[in-house]
């Protein structure tokens, strides 16, 4: 069985960390996100992977170089000139995916969900597709998936409006698909899989299996989530520090994530800060709950609409979190 990792997105809500790389290529505790996804698939018995590319494609190729050395066969497919969405991406990769059951997974998640258990449930159900779901205990901002008798019947609102006392279910970004799904998807151009496939298939009473999974699952799609989940996964470490960093003995750095080649000058104070590659933190400066990248990377005209706006301070660009 093959898997497709979705890695073409712009990562607008993770701007400015995604200026020079796509979202799945950003480092998470010293390793690219998409590398964790590839290793996860390998651990689940899948060693043939298709990866779609659009925004900063070379950043994904570079991020996955280690995985090819570990024996994972990776095929890349470009989406040009436009990004194709989840449905269009799958159609674009049809020849590479073949005519057998395949897995699609977002390239921005960290998980240990047992995929083979989900696959066995998919086979037993005889479904055209299986959505791997989890209980949204914390009522995070993911749309509800409506399930009855282990089948998906629709999609609801934000969990904040969930009032019946039970825990809503949410989609993990992992799905198991039969080749028949291609009959529903447009043959060319951009499309999204929920409106193009799932909703019409449900309306036709097709069997969309709902597999509610246990296990760890983290999705890093916003700056706030990136910071919070990184801190939660640091296993008691004070900071996560990349290579070639220079932190002055007279600086204070706590609960922070420093990428590569970061300089922190004397008297600087950082707390709960993400610092991008090549940033120099000036002496005696103070930053908290912030993301900092080099200002020369940022052009105001290119800041995405969904991005949190920041400010320029000398050689750096700072985005304040939890506004």
JOHU-V220805 format. One line per field, one symbol per residue. phi: phi as a letter, one per 20 degrees, with the letter a starting at -180 (. if undefined). psi: psi as a letter, one per 20 degrees, with the letter a starting at -180 (. if undefined). A space follows every 10 residues. Layout:
BEGIN
phi=???
psi=???
END
This chain:
BEGIN
phi=.ecdeeceff mgfefefdfd afgfeffcln bfgffffffg fgfendcccd cecbflffff gffefffffe needddcedc edfdmfffff ffegfffmdc gbdcbfeccd bcgfffffff fffffmffbc eedbfegelf ecffdecclm cedrcdegff eeceneefdc eendbdcegf fffeegfbne bdfffedfff fffemfedfd dedeofbccd dcfffgfffg ffeelnffbd cfelecdffe eccclcddfe leddegnfcc blcddfgmfd efgmeccblb dccfffeddg fdfffefffd cecleccdde elf
psi=prqppokiqh lhijpjijgj qrgiiqpolj qqghhhgghg gghjjojopp pqqfplhhhg gghjhhhhhj jpoppqpqoq iqqirgghgg ghjghhhakr prqppqjkqp qkpohhghgg hgghhkqhqp pprqpmhjlr mpqqpppplk qpiapbaqih jojjirpqqq pijpqpqqih hhhhqqiraq qqhghhgggh gghjkqoopo ooqrrqpppm irgghggghg hhjjliqgro paqkqopqhj qooqlqopbq lpporpiqop plppprpjqo oqqjrppqlr pprphiipph ijpqhiqpqa qpodjqpppp rl.
END
